[in-house]
């Protein structure tokens, strides 16, 4: 195989694919990138960590000799980055010796047979929909902080998507916090099997990589649902991931509906106060982060306080407060994540008692979108 690439085009396709290269596996082939020629000057690269993967098709400057080989992805990327010049030559001989060169610089590395690359799942499905890349990226970023990293309930390690007509709802929950984003947007059914409703769960680890390849522009992407995988087509790139095969929790049942305390506060000012409190609250004792932020509601002001071996912080700000005064504690980082993910100049905090959940909603309603965040309080101990 001998291919001459534009360095820029090669990097534009190789860099996004690195997020689905395995780094914790004894299978050498899935630490690599599969490079294939498809006729003419068309080239395809694939990476796959046995859970999620990326396949990109693009044009090389010239395909001198066709072939299919695997190169160690991390080493190949490092070499391409370090090479000078605008063109990169990749040549692999019959003994699997690879030469990557540009101008008067060259590197050698071993290659593996392309046939040894793991078999990819079927990258198609009979039902699916199209949606704006910018919309779905924005909403994923606003809920992904509530995905559990480890839980014996596998559905909590992912994000739940529900699409019905032109309405999309995205939900995550880690047992301590709940995040919900709803949006009405242009959604088109594109599958062979027509469906009025789609629901599925994608792993949080896969969504972190998906948002890196999604565009912030209002460009359409296609989401196809196969039996076990979701396949997202983004221009000439395909991102695919295994879905979590489980029913999602009945999250509407745990949403409080009888809160008696409402607080309207400037979101940026509240977030600034939480970030100051977190400088003190974020301490580790024997490897565990334990400190909390205390939220004191009195009249028309909120006071945030936190004490630890790092010191003490006290921050007071104005608010609009209806209901009783209250003192309640939260994990500072979890509360910060919710407030940071919220939108709008002001937010509504709703509460009832020191041992019941806080919810966060927009103070100014938007016609086609909304969000809802919920966080359990912590039991406070005086320090």
Buried (B, 14 or more C-beta within 10 A) or exposed (E): BBBBBBBEBBBEBBBBBBBBBBEEEEEEBBBBBBBBBEEEBBBBBBBBBEBBBBBBBBBBBEBBEBBBBBBBBBBBBEBBEEBEEEBBBBBBEEEEEBBBBBEEEEBEBBBBEBEBBBEBBEBBBEBBBBBBBBBBBBBBBBBBBBBBEEEEEEBBBBBBBBBEEEBBBBBBBBEBBBBBBBBBBEBEBBBEEEBEEBBBBBBBBBBBBBBEBBEEEEEBBBBBBBEEBBBBBBBEBBBBBBBBEBEBBEBEEEEEEEBEBBBBBBBEBBBBBBBBBBBBBBBEEEEEEEBBBBBBBEEEEBBBBBBBEEEEBBBEBEBEBEBEEBEBBBBBBBBBBBBEBBBBEBBBBBBBEEEBBBBBBBBEEEEEBBBBBBBBBBEBEEE
